[in-house]
Amino acid sequence: MKNGKIARILIADDDPQVTTALLSVIGQVFPCNVETCGDGDTVLNKLAEQPYDVLVTDMLMPGRHGIELIREAKRVAPDCDILVMTAYPNEFPFLEAVRAGASDFMTKPYPAEEMGARLLRMFRERAARRNPDATDLSSNMQGASDRKYGLLFERNMNGMIVLEPSTHVIVDANAAVCELWGHTREELLGTPITQWFLKSDVERFQYGMKAIAGNKRGALADIQIRQSSGKQVWVDVSVSYIDTVEEAWILLVFTDVTEKRLTTDRLAQMATTDGLTGLLNQRTFYAWLEGEIESAVSNRTALSLVFVDVDNFKKCNDTFGHQTGDSLLRSIGETIRRSVRSQDRAFRYGGDEFAVIVHGNAEAALRAAQRIREGFDSLERYGTSLSLGVAEHRNGMDAKSLVKAADEALYQAKAAGKNTVCRTPTC
């Protein structure tokens, strides 16, 4: 944005409400050229056609997506910074995204102010890479008296820690961070900072610090800290490498984001999960299926789909009441959850219908279907049973055609007398 250059931002998300909201947020932060698109293939085409400063992209959308999209985007446009947003942080971990080439990572939903702040930081860091002397943090620190430093550090309301650069051992800690972490200053001094992180975040922190070292400043999001009470807190960490005439050290500034993270997790779960059964909901089904098909085709692996329908469910509701019907659906959801493997995905497709995306061929899907039916047979069924249809993905099939094939198999199971499993093309 220097010397008259207008920033160029590309937003990639298949939800028009998200792109509209982002356009509004970015417009309030700074003037720039913003373009939008709704699939990964278009992203790569646009990056190849003209330069962009920043790509803001969802991780789950049609076409190329996820880690593969980030990796390919950096190959096509290595100078473009990538800000990842996703409602599925467990499926697309921060560390994997950074390794693929992402510059930052946000979990949906997020406050508009946070998106604006992160974009501003990215553009400042881009400017710093082009003109390091203009933004060198060390120039602001040299010549500062010990007294001023002590007051700024100790009285700051944000938690602060000073690290020795080569070992990441804590050499100073202010009162705010001691209160936040629930440990005394004496307990913290002389210890490796990673000693206080959850094990799952240690590698992510170490890798993030290596990535930040080149620019001398950066940020890490959603690091989990163990308090002395055993409670876990989530923090965002601002990192600055400070080089003075006499020594070098790293300043970390911590912001408690525990409540925001818990709220984000609750909202994300509500948006993607069926409230009655706890399974993923129909809203996410096609996005997942399209993504799994793309992955299966790219990796040349087998993928199958199982449809499950409750036989005589209306009669059950009419005879025993809707509360019993709801209880039955919850039992079916739990049975499906217990019957499928961790790598498979189960959904409440709608009403008394369920779906399972199975990583494997039709035989693997048939085994899962049989486990579901047999598990349900051991429950109080109130006059119902399960019919299941199985279809395996074939070359050239898209999500709709795979759904149609599984639906046809389910129809065959119904026509064969219900309470059975069928697969296309034969029962």
Secondary structure, 3 states (H helix, E strand, C coil): CCCCCCCEEEEECCCHHHHHHHHHHHHHHCCCEEEEECCHHHHHHHHHHCCCCEEEEECCCCCCCHHHHHHHHHHHCCCCEEEEEECCCCCCCHHHHHHHCCCEEEECCCCHHHHHHHHHHHHHHHHHHHCHHHHCHHHHHCCCCHHHHHHHHHCCCCEEEEECCCCCEEEEECHHHHHHHCCCHHHHCCCEHHHHECHHHHHHHHHHHHHHHCCCEEEEEEEEEECCCCCEEEEEEEEEEEECCCCEEEEEEEEECHHHHHHHHHHHHHHHECCCCCCECHHHHHHHHHHHHHHHHHHCCCCEEEEEEEECHHHHHHHHCHHHHHHHHHHHHHHHHHHCCCCCEEEEEECCEEEEEECCCHHHHHHHHHHHHHHHHCCCCCCCEEEEEEEECCCCCCHHHHHHHHHHHHHHHHHCCCCCEEECCCC
